[in-house]
Amino acid sequence: MNHPTSKLVVDDLRLGHWSSRTEAFSLACDGLSFEIAENEFVAVVGPSGCGKTTFLTALAGLVPVTSGRLELNGTQISGPAPDRSLVFQQASLFPWATVTANIEFGLKAQQRLDAKGRARVAELVELVGLAGKERVYPRELSGGMSQRVNLARALATDPDLLLLDEPFSALDAQTREVMQEELTRIWQADVAGQGKTAVFVTHDVPEAVFLADRVAVFSSGPAHLVEVVDIDLPRPRDAAVKRSPGFQELNDYILGLVMSQTQPGRRAASDRGSNTPVVG
Ligand SMILES: Nc1ncnc2c1ncn2[C@@H]1O[C@H](COP(=O)(O)OP(=O)(O)OP(=O)(O)O)[C@@H](O)[C@H]1O
């Protein structure tokens, strides 16, 4: 039976891709099962090519479910819908549209760009730190600013499920750190507590630990779930938490789980007798 507050149910999920070149179907996820509650921020990590993006795009309704359950609010996901927003690695902004027009885009497409919609866009411009840049075009924005616009655009339609696929991986290390802090701040200020859920795919274990309430570790492909690790670090979080012993311990533990998938001979931390990492 589902946990009563489960927003997202993933049950024995199989996903894959059909290649017209080889005329073959290859599995990307095989037997994935876990659940995500309302208000949770879940990060997904795992070896390169294991199926993380496939899973996220299936949540967006862009990859069909081969078998199993993939349910949002009790309904099987069977295609894209306005209750979900996807943020990609590369900010996919419209070059001919200003910052404001880019953020308004989804609302306009849904015919919701009324006074309330415009007020929400103005609020988001402030929230993502782009006040004063409303009339600027994407070519004049830095990578970090572009991802701020992308994030605001994803939030503007008030999605139930926010899907983020390595949104900061194209940024330089310093901007990436700033954006991680910004995202936690925005999540806390604007989204947390409103029954929404975020799924964040990343290669970067410290980023996952910093942002998430729980981290789902995928096996090497085709992915199944290795473990979901609770991140019991206090919120609100800022960069200082990365220097805490609790953060380091969680980071090492999850890194060990991922490495055990890429190097099968390597023992994961859980082999040493502790399935629950101690949080300092
Ligand atoms: N459109 C596609 N057609 C055929 N195969 C695909 C397609 N997209 C992904 N795959 C294959 O599915 C598997 C999972 O890929 P996916 O991109 O989901 O992994 P990932 O964990 O996100 O990878 P990375 O960490 O490197 O970004 C890989 O073997 C990949 O080659």
The ligand as a Tripos MOL2 file, in Angstrom:
@<TRIPOS>MOLECULE
LIG
   31    33     1     0     0
SMALL
NO_CHARGES

@<TRIPOS>ATOM
      1 N1         17.3770    8.8280  -27.0970 N.pl3     1 LIG1
      2 C1         18.0440    7.7050  -26.8150 C.ar      1 LIG1
      3 N2         18.0890    6.6850  -27.6940 N.ar      1 LIG1
      4 C2         18.7620    5.5370  -27.4050 C.ar      1 LIG1
      5 N3         19.4110    5.3400  -26.2460 N.ar      1 LIG1
      6 C3         19.4290    6.3410  -25.3520 C.ar      1 LIG1
      7 C4         18.7500    7.5750  -25.5910 C.ar      1 LIG1
      8 N4         18.9270    8.3820  -24.4970 N.ar      1 LIG1
      9 C5         19.6860    7.6800  -23.6440 C.ar      1 LIG1
     10 N5         19.9720    6.4570  -24.1410 N.ar      1 LIG1
     11 C6         20.7620    5.4050  -23.4870 C.3       1 LIG1
     12 O1         20.1110    5.1010  -22.2430 O.3       1 LIG1
     13 C7         21.0770    4.8710  -21.2170 C.3       1 LIG1
     14 C8         20.8130    5.8330  -20.0630 C.3       1 LIG1
     15 O2         21.0980    7.1550  -20.5020 O.3       1 LIG1
     16 P1         20.7940    8.4240  -19.5760 P.3       1 LIG1
     17 O3         21.1040    9.6420  -20.3640 O.co2     1 LIG1
     18 O4         19.4480    8.2750  -19.0080 O.co2     1 LIG1
     19 O5         21.8630    8.2000  -18.4070 O.3       1 LIG1
     20 P2         22.4120    9.2440  -17.3240 P.3       1 LIG1
     21 O6         22.5430    8.4570  -16.0550 O.co2     1 LIG1
     22 O7         21.5620   10.4510  -17.2790 O.co2     1 LIG1
     23 O8         23.8180    9.5840  -17.9420 O.3       1 LIG1
     24 P3         24.8410   10.7710  -17.5730 P.3       1 LIG1
     25 O9         25.0800   10.6620  -16.1020 O.co2     1 LIG1
     26 O10        26.0640   10.4490  -18.3660 O.co2     1 LIG1
     27 O11        24.1830   12.0560  -17.9700 O.co2     1 LIG1
     28 C9         22.4410    5.0380  -21.8540 C.3       1 LIG1
     29 O12        22.9170    3.7690  -22.2180 O.3       1 LIG1
     30 C10        22.1590    5.8750  -23.0930 C.3       1 LIG1
     31 O13        23.0780    5.5760  -24.1180 O.3       1 LIG1
@<TRIPOS>BOND
     1     1     2 1
     2     2     3 ar
     3     2     7 ar
     4     3     4 ar
     5     4     5 ar
     6     5     6 ar
     7     6     7 ar
     8     6    10 ar
     9     7     8 ar
    10     8     9 ar
    11     9    10 ar
    12    10    11 1
    13    11    12 1
    14    11    30 1
    15    12    13 1
    16    13    14 1
    17    13    28 1
    18    14    15 1
    19    15    16 1
    20    16    17 2
    21    16    18 1
    22    16    19 1
    23    19    20 1
    24    20    21 2
    25    20    22 1
    26    20    23 1
    27    23    24 1
    28    24    25 2
    29    24    26 1
    30    24    27 1
    31    28    29 1
    32    28    30 1
    33    30    31 1
@<TRIPOS>SUBSTRUCTURE
     1 LIG1         1 GROUP 0 **** ****
